[in-house]
Amino acid sequence: MSGASGAVYGIRILDALREEPDIETHLVMTQAAKRTLALETDLTVGDVEQRADVVHRANDIGASIASGSFRAHAMVVAPCSIKTASGIATSYTDNLLLRAADVTLKERRRLVLLVRETPLHLGHLRTLTQLAEMGAVIMPATPAFYQRPTTVQDIVDQTANRVLDLCDVELRRDLFPRWTGGHDAARIPDEQHPHLAAQA
């Protein structure tokens, strides 16, 4: 977890993975992430850390996940700040989060960056393009609305589940209703679809 807004995303992903006994989670929180947590939630750092199986200090550059010989299925940075994205893009591995991400890329494993920044200037876009070219999956924290969310939690759940989809992690129970085709929309009369009526 980095210091971008959206600490709730990282927390929800950890909560979802706690229900999967075959998956071991490793957590790294930067100092900025801890500060954001305090600003955005009523949870303590300890509350978040107890959700993970293994907790690493961000300055512990010698931790297990800093080595490519440590076998990991995937890595998620949620939320991912532009500062963190920039560090990964340039291999500026001055903390464990950046080092673990660098290892994930060099070992050709899945790295998902839940980018929580808007709007994006050209420098941001170039950084994210470079990361995509290096093999990272760039996932903006952009909600979907086809499932008609009624709470913030609904939006967070959908995003968290999609992140895990990208990691090829199949939850025992999905956190949101998946798209099954626009069957309901197809039953709406054409006059209620302005773009369809204009074509008639």
MDAnalysis code that builds the backbone (N, CA, C; Angstrom):
import MDAnalysis as mda
import numpy as np

u = mda.Universe.empty(600, n_residues=200, atom_resindex=np.repeat(np.arange(200), 3), trajectory=True)
u.add_TopologyAttr("name", ["N", "CA", "C"] * 200)
u.add_TopologyAttr("resid", np.arange(1, 201))
u.add_TopologyAttr("resname", ["MET", "SER", "GLY", "ALA", "SER", "GLY", "ALA", "VAL", "TYR", "GLY", "ILE", "ARG", "ILE", "LEU", "ASP", "ALA", "LEU", "ARG", "GLU", "GLU", "PRO", "ASP", "ILE", "GLU", "THR", "HIS", "LEU", "VAL", "MET", "THR", "GLN", "ALA", "ALA", "LYS", "ARG", "THR", "LEU", "ALA", "LEU", "GLU", "THR", "ASP", "LEU", "THR", "VAL", "GLY", "ASP", "VAL", "GLU", "GLN", "ARG", "ALA", "ASP", "VAL", "VAL", "HIS", "ARG", "ALA", "ASN", "ASP", "ILE", "GLY", "ALA", "SER", "ILE", "ALA", "SER", "GLY", "SER", "PHE", "ARG", "ALA", "HIS", "ALA", "MET", "VAL", "VAL", "ALA", "PRO", "CYS", "SER", "ILE", "LYS", "THR", "ALA", "SER", "GLY", "ILE", "ALA", "THR", "SER", "TYR", "THR", "ASP", "ASN", "LEU", "LEU", "LEU", "ARG", "ALA", "ALA", "ASP", "VAL", "THR", "LEU", "LYS", "GLU", "ARG", "ARG", "ARG", "LEU", "VAL", "LEU", "LEU", "VAL", "ARG", "GLU", "THR", "PRO", "LEU", "HIS", "LEU", "GLY", "HIS", "LEU", "ARG", "THR", "LEU", "THR", "GLN", "LEU", "ALA", "GLU", "MET", "GLY", "ALA", "VAL", "ILE", "MET", "PRO", "ALA", "THR", "PRO", "ALA", "PHE", "TYR", "GLN", "ARG", "PRO", "THR", "THR", "VAL", "GLN", "ASP", "ILE", "VAL", "ASP", "GLN", "THR", "ALA", "ASN", "ARG", "VAL", "LEU", "ASP", "LEU", "CYS", "ASP", "VAL", "GLU", "LEU", "ARG", "ARG", "ASP", "LEU", "PHE", "PRO", "ARG", "TRP", "THR", "GLY", "GLY", "HIS", "ASP", "ALA", "ALA", "ARG", "ILE", "PRO", "ASP", "GLU", "GLN", "HIS", "PRO", "HIS", "LEU", "ALA", "ALA", "GLN", "ALA"])
u.atoms.positions = np.array([
    [0.848, -1.185, 0.000],
    [0.000, 0.000, 0.000],
    [0.887, 1.238, 0.000],
    [0.620, 2.142, -0.937],
    [1.373, 3.393, -0.994],
    [0.492, 4.530, -0.483],
    [0.975, 5.753, -0.607],
    [0.313, 6.871, 0.049],
    [-0.794, 7.549, -0.721],
    [-1.183, 7.019, -1.871],
    [-2.283, 7.628, -2.623],
    [-3.589, 7.504, -1.856],
    [-4.532, 8.359, -2.181],
    [-5.867, 8.224, -1.611],
    [-6.471, 6.902, -2.071],
    [-7.262, 6.293, -1.187],
    [-7.886, 5.021, -1.537],
    [-7.368, 3.851, -0.723],
    [-7.000, 4.113, 0.534],
    [-6.516, 3.033, 1.401],
    [-7.527, 1.899, 1.495],
    [-8.796, 2.241, 1.373],
    [-9.858, 1.246, 1.493],
    [-9.723, 0.139, 0.456],
    [-9.130, 0.442, -0.697],
    [-8.956, -0.592, -1.717],
    [-7.999, -1.681, -1.244],
    [-6.863, -1.276, -0.706],
    [-5.914, -2.259, -0.201],
    [-6.499, -3.079, 0.929],
    [-7.240, -2.413, 1.801],
    [-7.863, -3.101, 2.935],
    [-8.871, -4.130, 2.450],
    [-9.684, -3.758, 1.471],
    [-10.718, -4.681, 0.973],
    [-10.093, -5.887, 0.287],
    [-9.013, -5.665, -0.430],
    [-8.328, -6.787, -1.074],
    [-7.786, -7.756, -0.025],
    [-7.194, -7.223, 1.031],
    [-6.708, -8.078, 2.114],
    [-7.852, -8.845, 2.762],
    [-8.967, -8.174, 2.998],
    [-10.123, -8.838, 3.606],
    [-10.627, -9.979, 2.730],
    [-10.689, -9.725, 1.426],
    [-11.163, -10.767, 0.508],
    [-10.229, -11.972, 0.516],
    [-8.935, -11.721, 0.572],
    [-7.964, -12.815, 0.532],
    [-7.888, -13.575, 1.851],
    [-8.352, -12.967, 2.922],
    [-8.397, -13.681, 4.211],
    [-9.354, -14.860, 4.142],
    [-10.314, -14.783, 3.243],
    [-11.293, -15.863, 3.095],
    [-10.774, -16.987, 2.201],
    [-9.552, -16.826, 1.697],
    [-8.956, -17.829, 0.812],
    [-7.777, -18.487, 1.532],
    [-8.016, -19.612, 2.201],
    [-6.975, -20.216, 3.052],
    [-5.731, -20.675, 2.301],
    [-5.823, -20.855, 1.003],
    [-4.669, -21.329, 0.238],
    [-3.748, -20.199, -0.217],
    [-4.118, -18.964, 0.089],
    [-3.328, -17.811, -0.349],
    [-2.676, -17.143, 0.854],
    [-1.362, -16.966, 0.794],
    [-0.618, -16.260, 1.837],
    [-0.356, -14.835, 1.367],
    [-0.743, -13.876, 2.180],
    [-0.573, -12.471, 1.802],
    [0.601, -11.845, 2.543],
    [1.327, -10.983, 1.825],
    [2.442, -10.222, 2.391],
    [2.114, -8.745, 2.222],
    [2.236, -7.989, 3.286],
    [1.858, -6.574, 3.277],
    [3.059, -5.668, 3.508],
    [3.155, -4.638, 2.671],
    [4.116, -3.552, 2.875],
    [3.335, -2.251, 2.832],
    [3.471, -1.444, 3.866],
    [2.841, -0.123, 3.904],
    [3.931, 0.938, 4.008],
    [3.928, 1.879, 3.098],
    [4.883, 2.980, 3.189],
    [4.444, 3.937, 4.293],
    [5.334, 4.835, 4.681],
    [4.972, 5.834, 5.693],
    [3.814, 6.703, 5.206],
    [3.836, 7.037, 3.923],
    [2.745, 7.837, 3.368],
    [1.432, 7.071, 3.407],
    [1.485, 5.754, 3.215],
    [0.273, 4.931, 3.285],
    [-0.314, 4.958, 4.690],
    [0.552, 4.927, 5.686],
    [0.077, 4.959, 7.072],
    [-0.582, 6.299, 7.387],
    [-0.032, 7.355, 6.842],
    [-0.623, 8.677, 7.059],
    [-1.977, 8.788, 6.359],
    [-2.048, 8.285, 5.134],
    [-3.312, 8.315, 4.405],
    [-4.368, 7.487, 5.118],
    [-3.958, 6.344, 5.657],
    [-4.883, 5.496, 6.406],
    [-5.534, 6.274, 7.540],
    [-4.733, 7.030, 8.278],
    [-5.252, 7.817, 9.401],
    [-6.189, 8.924, 8.934],
    [-5.913, 9.485, 7.772],
    [-6.751, 10.564, 7.244],
    [-8.081, 10.054, 6.710],
    [-8.080, 8.861, 6.145],
    [-9.258, 8.372, 5.417],
    [-10.120, 7.381, 6.183],
    [-9.577, 6.775, 7.240],
    [-10.328, 5.745, 7.955],
    [-10.154, 5.914, 9.465],
    [-10.895, 5.111, 10.204],
    [-10.753, 5.063, 11.658],
    [-9.890, 3.879, 12.089],
    [-9.298, 3.193, 11.136],
    [-8.469, 2.027, 11.434],
    [-7.055, 2.441, 11.811],
    [-6.417, 1.632, 12.628],
    [-5.008, 1.830, 12.951],
    [-4.152, 0.999, 11.998],
    [-2.865, 1.276, 11.987],
    [-1.951, 0.466, 11.183],
    [-2.026, -0.993, 11.626],
    [-2.139, -1.203, 12.934],
    [-2.261, -2.565, 13.454],
    [-3.497, -3.275, 12.942],
    [-4.598, -2.540, 12.814],
    [-5.832, -3.129, 12.281],
    [-5.620, -3.665, 10.869],
    [-4.869, -2.925, 10.081],
    [-4.606, -3.350, 8.700],
    [-3.600, -4.494, 8.679],
    [-2.563, -4.381, 9.478],
    [-1.514, -5.405, 9.474],
    [-2.042, -6.772, 9.890],
    [-3.017, -6.796, 10.794],
    [-3.530, -8.088, 11.244],
    [-4.344, -8.805, 10.161],
    [-4.652, -8.094, 9.100],
    [-5.368, -8.705, 7.979],
    [-4.438, -9.507, 7.064],
    [-3.136, -9.288, 7.184],
    [-2.159, -9.966, 6.329],
    [-1.517, -11.133, 7.073],
    [-1.054, -12.109, 6.309],
    [-0.360, -13.244, 6.919],
    [1.056, -12.868, 7.338],
    [1.709, -12.048, 6.521],
    [3.081, -11.612, 6.801],
    [3.157, -10.110, 6.588],
    [3.799, -9.414, 7.519],
    [3.958, -7.958, 7.417],
    [5.439, -7.629, 7.330],
    [5.781, -6.771, 6.380],
    [7.165, -6.335, 6.207],
    [7.256, -4.830, 6.406],
    [8.316, -4.393, 7.037],
    [8.582, -2.963, 7.143],
    [9.052, -2.439, 5.787],
    [8.640, -1.233, 5.471],
    [8.980, -0.665, 4.160],
    [10.482, -0.447, 3.986],
    [11.207, -0.321, 5.099],
    [12.661, -0.111, 5.000],
    [13.459, -1.410, 5.102],
    [12.766, -2.539, 5.160],
    [13.445, -3.836, 5.279],
    [13.782, -4.360, 3.886],
    [14.814, -3.822, 3.311],
    [15.170, -4.153, 1.933],
    [15.687, -5.584, 1.802],
    [15.950, -6.233, 2.936],
    [16.416, -7.618, 2.907],
    [15.320, -8.633, 3.150],
    [14.074, -8.212, 3.110],
    [12.953, -9.119, 3.355],
    [12.846, -10.177, 2.258],
    [12.112, -11.225, 2.546],
    [11.988, -12.343, 1.598],
    [11.497, -11.894, 0.228],
    [10.530, -10.983, 0.197],
    [9.929, -10.575, -1.077],
    [10.835, -9.666, -1.898],
    [12.010, -9.330, -1.354],
    [12.977, -8.519, -2.100],
    [13.817, -9.363, -3.047],
    [13.635, -10.675, -3.001],
    [14.433, -11.568, -3.842],
    [13.564, -12.290, -4.862],
    [14.097, -12.430, -6.059],
    [13.384, -13.164, -7.089],
    [13.268, -14.643, -6.784],
    [14.103, -15.158, -5.888],
    [14.030, -16.578, -5.536],
    [12.838, -16.885, -4.633],
    [12.245, -15.825, -4.050],
    [11.026, -16.025, -3.265],
    [9.865, -16.145, -4.246],
    [9.164, -17.245, -4.196],
    [8.120, -17.507, -5.180],
    [6.813, -16.828, -4.769],
    [6.358, -15.943, -5.620],
    [5.102, -15.228, -5.380],
    [4.239, -15.332, -6.630],
    [2.953, -15.406, -6.430],
    [2.022, -15.543, -7.558],
    [1.829, -14.219, -8.279],
    [1.676, -13.144, -7.517],
    [1.409, -11.827, -8.107],
    [1.638, -10.770, -7.047],
    [1.647, -9.515, -7.489],
    [1.770, -8.380, -6.571],
    [0.788, -7.293, -6.977],
    [0.187, -6.691, -5.974],
    [-0.752, -5.586, -6.189],
    [-0.268, -4.385, -5.391],
    [-0.260, -3.221, -5.998],
    [-0.031, -1.976, -5.264],
    [-1.365, -1.239, -5.260],
    [-2.008, -1.238, -4.092],
    [-3.347, -0.667, -3.982],
    [-3.492, 0.083, -2.660],
    [-3.631, 1.393, -2.741],
    [-3.599, 2.222, -3.942],
    [-2.155, 2.473, -4.384],
    [-2.012, 2.882, -5.633],
    [-0.685, 3.173, -6.175],
    [-0.570, 4.661, -6.475],
    [0.325, 5.326, -5.778],
    [0.558, 6.749, -6.023],
    [1.411, 6.930, -7.274],
    [1.369, 8.116, -7.830],
    [2.220, 8.413, -8.979],
    [3.692, 8.371, -8.572],
    [3.994, 8.775, -7.348],
    [5.379, 8.688, -6.873],
    [5.861, 7.244, -6.894],
    [5.036, 6.338, -6.397],
    [5.404, 4.928, -6.398],
    [5.509, 4.395, -7.818],
    [4.557, 4.764, -8.668],
    [4.609, 4.335, -10.068],
    [5.898, 4.816, -10.728],
    [6.286, 6.044, -10.433],
    [7.514, 6.598, -11.009],
    [8.741, 5.832, -10.531],
    [8.754, 5.477, -9.243],
    [9.869, 4.705, -8.708],
    [9.988, 3.342, -9.362],
    [8.844, 2.687, -9.584],
    [8.863, 1.376, -10.237],
    [9.340, 1.511, -11.678],
    [8.846, 2.534, -12.365],
    [9.184, 2.719, -13.782],
    [10.673, 2.942, -13.996],
    [11.322, 3.564, -13.020],
    [12.751, 3.878, -13.159],
    [13.648, 2.929, -12.371],
    [13.043, 1.883, -11.782],
    [13.791, 0.921, -10.955],
    [14.524, 1.611, -9.813],
    [13.906, 2.666, -9.278],
    [14.492, 3.398, -8.151],
    [14.020, 2.719, -6.867],
    [14.675, 1.635, -6.518],
    [14.181, 0.748, -5.465],
    [14.727, 1.136, -4.097],
    [14.303, 2.282, -3.596],
    [14.832, 2.747, -2.311],
    [13.969, 2.331, -1.129],
    [12.925, 1.539, -1.355],
    [12.194, 0.934, -0.243],
    [11.706, -0.446, -0.682],
    [11.165, -1.208, 0.251],
    [10.800, -2.592, -0.042],
    [9.646, -2.689, -1.033],
    [8.714, -1.764, -0.963],
    [7.594, -1.801, -1.908],
    [8.104, -1.692, -3.347],
    [9.000, -0.740, -3.570],
    [9.552, -0.548, -4.909],
    [10.422, -1.732, -5.325],
    [11.204, -2.246, -4.400],
    [12.061, -3.390, -4.710],
    [11.219, -4.616, -5.059],
    [10.175, -4.881, -4.284],
    [9.324, -6.044, -4.550],
    [8.636, -5.921, -5.907],
    [8.218, -4.709, -6.251],
    [7.591, -4.490, -7.556],
    [8.600, -4.712, -8.676],
    [9.820, -4.245, -8.469],
    [10.876, -4.423, -9.466],
    [11.172, -5.905, -9.674],
    [11.217, -6.641, -8.574],
    [11.438, -8.088, -8.643],
    [10.293, -8.764, -9.398],
    [9.080, -8.345, -9.106],
    [7.917, -8.933, -9.779],
    [8.022, -8.772, -11.290],
    [8.440, -7.600, -11.725],
    [8.581, -7.358, -13.161],
    [9.723, -8.175, -13.768],
    [10.857, -8.189, -13.090],
    [12.009, -8.888, -13.682],
    [11.797, -10.392, -13.725],
    [10.970, -10.905, -12.820],
    [10.673, -12.335, -12.807],
    [9.476, -12.671, -13.696],
    [8.959, -11.661, -14.395],
    [7.834, -11.829, -15.322],
    [6.580, -12.344, -14.617],
    [6.352, -11.799, -13.432],
    [5.130, -12.122, -12.694],
    [4.139, -10.977, -12.833],
    [2.907, -11.232, -12.441],
    [1.861, -10.234, -12.614],
    [1.989, -9.119, -11.565],
    [2.056, -7.889, -12.042],
    [2.086, -6.707, -11.181],
    [0.917, -5.817, -11.574],
    [-0.002, -5.613, -10.644],
    [-1.176, -4.775, -10.894],
    [-1.042, -3.499, -10.078],
    [-1.115, -2.367, -10.762],
    [-1.008, -1.066, -10.109],
    [-2.366, -0.389, -10.135],
    [-2.980, -0.263, -8.961],
    [-4.286, 0.391, -8.854],
    [-4.036, 1.891, -8.690],
    [-3.930, 2.553, -9.803],
    [-3.545, 3.968, -9.818],
    [-4.717, 4.835, -9.379],
    [-4.454, 5.685, -8.391],
    [-5.512, 6.526, -7.840],
    [-5.073, 7.989, -7.967],
    [-5.098, 8.481, -9.181],
    [-4.714, 9.870, -9.435],
    [-5.532, 10.395, -10.599],
    [-6.001, 11.632, -10.485],
    [-6.737, 12.265, -11.581],
    [-6.788, 13.766, -11.340],
    [-6.697, 14.578, -12.386],
    [-6.392, 14.204, -13.767],
    [-4.926, 13.835, -13.918],
    [-4.586, 13.325, -15.093],
    [-3.221, 12.891, -15.370],
    [-2.572, 13.828, -16.381],
    [-1.378, 14.340, -16.047],
    [-0.678, 15.158, -17.041],
    [0.222, 14.254, -17.884],
    [0.891, 14.832, -18.846],
    [1.658, 14.049, -19.807],
    [2.748, 13.219, -19.140],
    [3.375, 13.786, -18.106],
    [4.409, 13.030, -17.397],
    [3.847, 11.774, -16.751],
    [2.652, 11.894, -16.146],
    [2.001, 10.724, -15.557],
    [1.723, 9.676, -16.627],
    [1.157, 10.119, -17.737],
    [0.784, 9.193, -18.802],
    [2.002, 8.486, -19.381],
    [3.095, 9.218, -19.516],
    [4.316, 8.593, -20.031],
    [4.868, 7.562, -19.047],
    [4.783, 7.881, -17.763],
    [5.237, 6.932, -16.745],
    [4.409, 5.659, -16.796],
    [3.092, 5.804, -16.879],
    [2.212, 4.639, -16.917],
    [2.398, 3.851, -18.211],
    [2.657, 4.554, -19.303],
    [2.940, 3.870, -20.568],
    [4.209, 3.039, -20.452],
    [5.232, 3.623, -19.838],
    [6.492, 2.894, -19.649],
    [6.270, 1.647, -18.806],
    [5.468, 1.766, -17.761],
    [5.180, 0.616, -16.906],
    [4.436, -0.470, -17.669],
    [3.479, -0.066, -18.497],
    [2.753, -1.046, -19.309],
    [3.700, -1.756, -20.268],
    [4.632, -1.007, -20.832],
    [5.615, -1.599, -21.744],
    [6.538, -2.566, -21.007],
    [6.750, -2.326, -19.720],
    [7.603, -3.193, -18.909],
    [6.870, -4.446, -18.443],
    [5.549, -4.462, -18.608],
    [4.781, -5.646, -18.242],
    [3.794, -5.465, -17.115],
    [3.740, -4.291, -16.512],
    [2.779, -4.050, -15.436],
    [1.372, -3.885, -16.006],
    [0.380, -4.206, -15.194],
    [-1.016, -3.964, -15.548],
    [-1.444, -2.676, -14.864],
    [-1.841, -1.701, -15.647],
    [-2.280, -0.420, -15.101],
    [-3.789, -0.448, -14.966],
    [-4.275, -0.377, -13.733],
    [-5.717, -0.384, -13.500],
    [-6.106, 0.881, -12.749],
    [-6.634, 1.864, -13.431],
    [-7.135, 3.046, -12.727],
    [-8.300, 2.646, -11.813],
    [-8.395, 3.292, -10.681],
    [-9.491, 2.996, -9.749],
    [-10.770, 3.658, -10.258],
    [-11.264, 3.145, -11.378],
    [-12.436, 3.707, -12.046],
    [-13.624, 2.784, -11.818],
    [-14.668, 3.240, -11.151],
    [-15.790, 2.348, -10.843],
    [-16.661, 2.051, -12.056],
    [-17.318, 0.909, -12.005],
    [-18.350, 0.571, -12.986],
    [-19.715, 0.834, -12.343],
    [-20.718, 1.046, -13.177],
    [-22.043, 1.365, -12.639],
    [-23.147, 0.462, -13.172],
    [-22.788, -0.525, -14.011],
    [-23.828, -1.400, -14.547],
    [-24.486, -2.244, -13.460],
    [-23.765, -2.475, -12.348],
    [-24.346, -3.251, -11.256],
    [-25.168, -2.378, -10.309],
    [-25.308, -1.108, -10.674],
    [-26.105, -0.138, -9.913],
    [-25.700, -0.091, -8.433],
    [-24.488, 0.313, -8.154],
    [-24.042, 0.401, -6.761],
    [-24.863, 1.418, -5.981],
    [-25.139, 1.092, -4.740],
    [-25.905, 2.002, -3.884],
    [-25.078, 2.525, -2.720],
    [-23.891, 1.964, -2.527],
    [-23.010, 2.408, -1.447],
    [-21.579, 2.519, -1.967],
    [-20.764, 3.236, -1.213],
    [-19.338, 3.295, -1.541],
    [-18.735, 1.895, -1.470],
    [-19.206, 1.093, -0.520],
    [-18.685, -0.270, -0.387],
    [-18.921, -1.090, -1.647],
    [-20.077, -0.905, -2.278],
    [-20.354, -1.612, -3.532],
    [-19.297, -1.279, -4.584],
    [-18.940, -0.005, -4.663],
    [-17.945, 0.440, -5.647],
    [-16.570, -0.143, -5.316],
    [-16.207, -0.101, -4.044],
    [-14.914, -0.643, -3.613],
    [-14.850, -2.146, -3.885],
    [-15.942, -2.849, -3.593],
    [-15.972, -4.300, -3.796],
    [-15.735, -4.668, -5.256],
    [-16.395, -3.955, -6.160],
    [-16.245, -4.261, -7.583],
    [-14.799, -4.061, -8.034],
    [-14.209, -2.957, -7.601],
    [-12.825, -2.668, -7.986],
    [-11.866, -3.696, -7.398],
    [-12.046, -4.029, -6.124],
    [-11.171, -5.008, -5.474],
    [-11.257, -6.366, -6.163],
    [-12.466, -6.783, -6.501],
    [-12.641, -8.076, -7.165],
    [-11.991, -8.085, -8.546],
    [-12.093, -6.976, -9.269],
    [-11.479, -6.893, -10.596],
    [-9.947, -6.925, -10.505],
    [-9.399, -6.331, -9.458],
    [-7.952, -6.413, -9.240],
    [-7.534, -7.872, -9.077],
    [-8.286, -8.605, -8.277],
    [-7.956, -10.011, -8.044],
    [-8.170, -10.846, -9.301],
    [-9.156, -10.480, -10.105],
    [-9.317, -11.141, -11.408],
    [-8.038, -11.019, -12.227],
    [-7.479, -9.813, -12.235],
    [-6.271, -9.561, -13.020],
    [-5.071, -10.340, -12.493],
    [-5.142, -10.730, -11.227],
    [-4.087, -11.558, -10.632],
    [-4.374, -13.047, -10.803],
    [-5.445, -13.354, -11.529],
    [-5.866, -14.742, -11.732],
    [-6.175, -15.420, -10.401],
    [-6.802, -14.656, -9.513],
    [-7.256, -15.187, -8.230],
    [-8.773, -15.297, -8.285],
    [-9.263, -16.511, -8.159],
    [-10.706, -16.750, -8.197],
    [-11.226, -16.896, -6.772],
    [-12.032, -15.941, -6.351],
    [-12.591, -15.981, -5.005],
    [-13.688, -17.034, -4.914],
    [-13.856, -17.571, -3.726],
    [-14.929, -18.542, -3.514],
    [-16.292, -17.904, -3.748],
    [-16.380, -16.621, -3.424],
    [-17.631, -15.886, -3.640],
    [-17.285, -14.498, -4.145],
    [-17.800, -14.157, -5.321],
    [-17.525, -12.842, -5.884],
    [-18.057, -11.733, -4.982],
    [-17.407, -10.581, -5.044],
    [-17.796, -9.434, -4.229],
    [-18.822, -8.547, -4.923],
    [-19.130, -8.849, -6.183],
    [-20.060, -8.011, -6.944],
    [-20.747, -8.863, -8.003],
    [-21.914, -8.422, -8.493],
    [-22.587, -9.159, -9.569],
    [-21.901, -8.906, -10.904],
    [-21.503, -9.965, -11.575],
    [-20.787, -9.824, -12.838],
    [-21.741, -9.519, -13.993],
    [-21.177, -8.905, -15.011],
    [-21.937, -8.588, -16.220],
    [-22.299, -9.883, -16.939],
    [-23.561, -10.049, -17.271],
    [-24.016, -11.259, -17.960],
    [-24.614, -10.945, -19.324],
    [-24.427, -9.726, -19.773],
    [-25.007, -9.314, -21.049],
    [-26.082, -8.275, -20.812],
    [-26.302, -7.426, -21.801],
    [-27.261, -6.330, -21.630],
    [-28.689, -6.736, -21.898],
    [-29.120, -7.861, -21.317],
    [-30.461, -8.370, -21.607],
    [-31.556, -7.437, -21.104],
    [-31.374, -6.899, -19.899],
    [-32.388, -5.986, -19.365],
    [-32.465, -4.722, -20.199],
    [-31.300, -4.202, -20.591],
    [-31.284, -2.987, -21.400],
    [-31.932, -3.230, -22.754],
    [-31.799, -4.459, -23.269],
    [-32.352, -4.774, -24.588],
    [-33.869, -4.738, -24.588],
    [-34.476, -4.857, -23.405],
    [-35.939, -4.853, -23.327],
    [-36.517, -3.449, -23.220],
    [-35.646, -2.446, -23.085],
    [-36.120, -1.068, -22.996],
    [-36.504, -0.594, -24.390],
    [-37.694, -0.008, -24.560],
    [-38.114, 0.467, -25.889],
    [-37.094, 1.419, -26.489],
    [-36.978, 1.388, -27.826],
    [-35.989, 2.207, -28.516],
    [-36.127, 3.683, -28.217],
    [-37.356, 4.152, -27.986],
    [-37.525, 5.580, -27.756],
    [-36.862, 6.030, -26.456],
    [-36.548, 5.064, -25.572],
    [-35.834, 5.412, -24.346],
    [-34.320, 5.368, -24.545],
    [-33.874, 4.988, -25.728],
    [-32.461, 5.006, -26.094],
    [-32.277, 6.077, -27.153],
    [-31.944, 7.298, -26.777],
    [-31.846, 8.396, -27.748],
    [-30.959, 8.076, -28.938],
    [-29.839, 7.369, -28.708],
    [-28.934, 7.097, -29.819],
    [-29.541, 6.110, -30.800],
    [-30.391, 5.185, -30.284],
    [-31.056, 4.237, -31.172],
    [-32.176, 4.914, -31.948],
    [-32.911, 5.788, -31.258],
    [-34.009, 6.491, -31.911],
    [-33.490, 7.380, -33.034],
    [-32.315, 7.960, -32.826],
    [-31.750, 8.853, -33.835],
    [-31.362, 8.088, -35.091],
    [-31.059, 6.792, -34.931],
    [-30.659, 5.993, -36.084],
    [-31.855, 5.448, -36.852],
    [-33.026, 5.463, -36.227],
    [-34.224, 4.863, -36.839],
    [-34.723, 5.690, -38.021],
])
